[in-house]
């Protein structure tokens, strides 16, 4: 991808980075959106002491609080070393306070093409719809940085959308298709909300993101096929099947805290 647009992040060296306006969050103008954070941490885990025989199969993100915009540090380590199975951790911190912890299982790759199968049905391609979607109902630099196309069966609580971005993830650095596409996954919580967000309604931020991959994704478009559930005790769940232009490649889960927003006076 040619760097014709401002990246989400700039590298400052020695594990330090700086977010740009493109990474700005939707709930608070002073925070980062979790989507590009996911992409950056995925890239850093992919490139940390890589072993050619291992691939990322699951990556979990614990969101420990507000993720401030601006400068931050990422520290990486191996929690469980191994030749065929390995657990890698990335900790993102601001001024010494951890704000996101990511852990990824890297498993040994093998040729299982002869038995490959999935019950996840492919989504209609983004080329099959001209219904471009303006995400203007959501504020923030990240939301305005992405392109979205809705499929005809998109409805509240049940999303069917394709997303892409022309913005590089990290300035001056090549990143994989996986890092770029996973850097869009967290958007799923906002594409088919059960209730409108804003004053007098509800907030439903996620406190985690769990991504399971049974195939390495490719291309520039991410398909999100999601369903949203709200429980009776202040907790919700957004569940998504993830697609690229080849077909489904994994699933994502986001647990939500449901909070009433007071009306404006």
N, C-alpha and C positions, 0 to 999 in steps of 0.2 A: 504494500500500500504506500503510495506517495504521500509524503507529509506536506499536504497543501493546507491543512487546517491546524489550529492550535491543539496540542496534545492535552490529555487529561492530567498528566504528571510530567515533572521535570526531575531528573536525577541530579542530586547535589554531591554525590560521591559518598563512599564509606557507609552505605546503607541508609543514607538520608535522602529524602524526597520532598518535593513541594507540589501541592495540588494547584491547578489553575481553576478559573471560573467554570470550566467545562465539567468539573467534578462536583460542583455545588449541589447540595441536597435539596429535597422538596419540602421537608418538614421544618427546616430552620435554615435561613440564609447563611449562617456562620458555620454550618457543618458540611461534611462531604456526604454524597450519596453512596450507599453501600455497593452499588453496581460497579463503578470503576475501581473501588477498593478491592472487590472480588477479583477483577481482572488483573490488577497489579500484583496482588499476593499470589495468585495462580502463576503468573509469569515468574516471580521470584522463586517459588517452590520448584517449578519446572527446571529452572536453570541452576539450582543449588545442588552441587555435588551430584550431577546427573549420572545415571547408569543406563546404558542403551537398552538393557534387557527389561527395564522397569517402566511402567506407565502409571499415571494417576488414575485411580479407579473411584475414589471418593475423596471429597474435600469438604470439610465442615468449617463454618465461621461462627464464632461466638462474638456477638456484638455487646461489648461491656459498658457502653454508654455513648454519649454524643461523640462523633468523630470530627474534631475541629478541622476547618480548612486551614491551609498553609503548610508549614513545615512539619515533618514527622520522621520517625526512625523505624526501621524494620530490622529485626534480628531473627536469624534463621538457625535451626539446629535439627539434628536427627534424634528423635525420642526412642526409636526402635530400629537399630541398624539390622541389615540382613542382605543376603545375596538375592533372595527371591521375593521377600516381603519387607517393606520399610515404611516407617511412619515419620513424616517430616512436619515440623512446626514452624510457623512464621508468626511473630508477635509485632504488631504495629502499636507504637506508643507516641504520645505527644508530651513533651516536658516530663518524661519519666513515668507517665500514667499510661498503662496499657488500655487501648480502646477496642482492638480486634485481635482475636487469636484464631489462626487458621491451622488446621491439622489435615494432612493429606496422606492417605494410604497409597503407596506405590507398589504395584504387584507385577510379577513376572509376566511378560507377554509371551503368547504361544499361538500357533496357528490352529484356531478352532473354527475356521470358515465352513468346514464340513458339517458342523452341528449348530451353527448360528441360527437364532430364531428370536422373535419378539412378538408379544401380543399387543404392543403399542401401535395403533394404526397411524399411518402417515397423514400429515396435514396437507391440505391443498397448497400448492406453491404460492409464494408471494407474487409470482408473475400472473396468477389467475385472477387477481383483483386489482382494480384501479382505485380502491377506496383508501386513499392516503388518510392518515389519522393525525390530527393536530392534538398533541398532548397538552395544549395550552391550559387545560383545567388545573394542571399541576405546575407549580412554579419551580425555579431553580435552573442553573446552568446545565446540569446533566440532562434534564428532561428536554431542554431545547436543543441539545446536541445530537439527539437520535432521530432517525426516520422510522416511521411505523406505518404498517398497512394492516387493516382489519379484514378478517374473513366474514362472510355473510352471517354465520351462526354465532357471532360474538354477542354477548348479552351480559347484564349485571350478574356477577358471581360465577361467570363461566366464560373465560376469555379465549379468543382465538386470534392471535396477532403475530406478525413478523416484524422484527426490529433489526436495524443496522446502524452503523455510524461511520462517518467519514473522518472522524478525529482519531489520530494515533493514540494508543494507550500511554506510551512513554516516549517522550521526545528523543529522537536520534537513535532509537533502539528498535531492532526488529523483534516482534513478539509473534508467537504461534497463533494459529486460528483458534486453538482451544482457549488461550488467555483472552483473546479479543471477544469471543462469543460468550465465555463465562462472565466477562465483564458487562454483560447485558442482562443476565439471569435475574438479578434482584428486582428488576423493573416489574416482574410478574405480579408482585403484590399490588401494583397500582393500575393494571390494565383493565380490570373488570370488577370494580369495587361493588360490594353489596349495598353500601350507603355512601352518599357524597361526603367527602372530607372537607372540614372547614368549620368556622364559628357556628355554634348552634347544632352541630352534628357530632361526628366522631373522628378520632384519630385511631389508626390501627397499624402502628409501626411494628416491624418484625425485630425480634431480639436475636435471631439466628438465621442462618442459611445453610442447608445441608444439600449437597449435590452428589448424586451417584451416577457414574458413567459406565455404560457397558460397551461403548465405542468412542473412539476419539473423534470429536467433531471437526468439520472442515468448512471452508467458505466464509462468506461475509454476512450472511443473514441467519438470525436466530429465530426459530419458531417457538412460540409459547402457547401451550394448550393447557389452561389451568382451570381449577375450581376452587372456590373460596367458601369456607364454612365459619360461622360465628357460633360459639357455644353460649350457654346461659350464665356463665360465671366470669365474663370478662376476658376470655381467651378465644382466639381464632386461629385458623390454619389456611394457608394458601399452598395448594399442591399443584405441581406442574409437570407435564411431560415435555421434554426438551427436544427440539428438532433442528436439523440443519437442512441444506438443500438436497441431501441424499435421503434423509428420513429421520426417524426418532433415534436418539443416541443416549438418553438418560432421563433422570427425574430430579426434581428439586422440591424441598419442603421448607416453609417458613412459618414459624410459630409467631402469633401476633398478640400484642397486648392492646385491648380495646379500652379506649378512654374517651369520656365525654368532653367536648370542647365547649366552653361557655360561649354564649352568644355575645356579639359586640354590643356595647352600651350605646 
